[in-house]
Amino acid sequence: MTISNAMRSDAEKEHLSESPLSIEQMAQMRPLPFVGTLRRRLRFTQEEFSVRFGIPLGTLRDWEQGRSEPDATSQAYLKVIAADPERVAVVIAKKVA
């Protein structure tokens, strides 16, 4: 859904007019992938997130940069991480007997 320029507040219009990108360019930008948002919310670097949750670093980078998207299983895993990151880290860290 695109917000027309007429619907924007004066402060928002002023801020956008100072932006290095036009409103049209900003509308065409892709949103940050969920995994990038999740990683930043948890305050991890890509390397820390990769190690903590067992996701290959290259895969994580590809997801965040939009070169590929997580498959259904990976999306489910990311949702579990988002719901309880501490418990997931504990389970991942346990060695299987």
Contacts in CASP RR format, 6 or more apart in sequence:
PFRMAT RR
TARGET T0000
AUTHOR 0000-0000-0000
METHOD contacts of the structure
MODEL  1
MTISNAMRSDAEKEHLSESPLSIEQMAQMRPLPFVGTLRRRLRFTQEEFS
VRFGIPLGTLRDWEQGRSEPDATSQAYLKVIAADPERVAVVIAKKVA
2 27 0 8 1.000
5 13 0 8 1.000
5 23 0 8 1.000
8 16 0 8 1.000
16 23 0 8 1.000
16 26 0 8 1.000
19 26 0 8 1.000
21 29 0 8 1.000
30 66 0 8 1.000
32 64 0 8 1.000
33 63 0 8 1.000
33 64 0 8 1.000
33 66 0 8 1.000
33 69 0 8 1.000
34 75 0 8 1.000
34 78 0 8 1.000
35 60 0 8 1.000
35 63 0 8 1.000
35 64 0 8 1.000
35 70 0 8 1.000
35 78 0 8 1.000
36 63 0 8 1.000
36 64 0 8 1.000
38 78 0 8 1.000
38 81 0 8 1.000
38 82 0 8 1.000
39 46 0 8 1.000
39 49 0 8 1.000
39 60 0 8 1.000
39 64 0 8 1.000
42 49 0 8 1.000
42 85 0 8 1.000
44 52 0 8 1.000
46 57 0 8 1.000
46 60 0 8 1.000
46 61 0 8 1.000
46 64 0 8 1.000
47 57 0 8 1.000
49 55 0 8 1.000
49 60 0 8 1.000
50 56 0 8 1.000
50 57 0 8 1.000
50 58 0 8 1.000
50 60 0 8 1.000
52 89 0 8 1.000
52 92 0 8 1.000
53 77 0 8 1.000
53 81 0 8 1.000
53 85 0 8 1.000
53 88 0 8 1.000
53 89 0 8 1.000
53 92 0 8 1.000
54 92 0 8 1.000
55 74 0 8 1.000
59 68 0 8 1.000
61 67 0 8 1.000
62 68 0 8 1.000
63 69 0 8 1.000
63 70 0 8 1.000
70 77 0 8 1.000
70 78 0 8 1.000
80 88 0 8 1.000
81 88 0 8 1.000
END
